[in-house]
Amino acid sequence: MDVTDETGIFNPLAPGYTEDPYSHFAIVRSSAPVQQTLVGPWALFSYDDVFALLRDPELSVDDANSTPDGDDDRQAKFEELLAEFEVDARGDSSILNTDPPDHTRLRKLVSKAFTPRVIESLRDRIQSLVDEALDPMNDSGHGDVVDELAFALPFDVISEMLGMPPGDTLALRGWSEAMVKTLDPIISDDEFREAFVSARKMDAHIEQVIEWKRANPGDDLLTGLIEAEDDGDRLSSIELRDQVTLLFIAGHETTVNLIGTGIFELQRNPEQLATLRDDPSLTQDAIDELLRFIAPVQFSRRIATKDVTYRGLVIPKGSFIFACLASANRDPDHFGETADQLILDRPNASQHVSFGSGSHYCLGSSLAKLEAEIAIGTFISRFPDAVIEGEPHWNGRMNLRGLKSLPMKVR
Ligand code: HEM
């Protein structure tokens, strides 16, 4: 099947999907907006359904509540690997994968570090990191925008916020890349195994970092979370490790796509780029429209703890349900006939679901927007005549979709 197939069966392995999943979503949305995918989990593609699913407080995010129907039994694969590697681990106890009452308790602890005041206080530091990242490009006249800016900035910001020790960036990047594959709607057995092994390495690494931080406390997020752990009944040591891992990975594997693909999409829409260059006061609105247009996280998910009905189809209790945020953001029933166009001053752009919705709404949304505002705004003002030079490459991910490289000539 290719992306022009009119059957409406969701198939992220279809030729052309990596470069342009949106034409595929358009067909799926109009012919089968609620469907059980070929591998088992269900998926929703319209704005109204996605929004309702994300906000349903009775649904779960804990994989242990799923009773898979189809080939994609991730819980069984996980348990097989635990036995094979003789590891005794429960699933991930990060807030992204935890239901109330644990979710409520943990989110309250972690959110202290993400208040608007804390985030705004990072503005000057983020500006310096952006300036430093762009200096070598300015000197040479060329650069890879993903490597040098879009990846480097969020990675450095979350590492500094947490107070991570200087470490082996390449190894961390590799483990993190393998781990986020599990967020894709389809994953091969080999990828699942690699993600499992990488997660064990990441666990061991974060445990060492926590030990190091106990001996080297500072004015940082990790020290704050360790203090909460010392307070016993508020945060267990495994919960501490899993929150740190989530923040570290969510902190950089998502914003990279907003900044990298954001700069790319502005290049592909020169009139919009010119508007923004001429009126930088548009930047904050522009970031919301870029978030809508790009959806750096293309899918979120919930597990049905009861039978749920969407458009007359009953999704049975125990089903794993993907919410296609990227398709919801392009739904003409919500965003009108121009939904597939980038319009930086779109009045309702901020209604996008790129940060999810409901109780799991992205905790780092203000941080991500601030990073993107400064990175994209500064790039455009410093390099008004930048052009793409050579071939950009996509990272090939279904969920955390973005560019792996974006070579540009900046002057
Ligand atoms: C453009 C960048 C980002 C995007 C598109 C994004 C998107 C998302 C999405 C879709 C969710 C799940 C929401 C749901 O299922 O309802 C989420 C959750 C989360 N995000 Fe982000 N995120 C971004 C950046 C960040 C950053 C920079 C951080 C932290 C430094 C962060 C931390 C988190 C955390 C902790 C959660 C879990 C919240 C919970 O389950 O209660 N994110 N994010």
Residues whose N, C-alpha, C, O or C-beta is under 5 A from the ligand:
A	BS01	HEM	L54 I95 L96 R107 L247 A250 G251 T254 T255 L258 P296 V297 S300 S354 F355 G356 S357 S359 H360 Y361 C362 L363 G364 S365 L367 A368
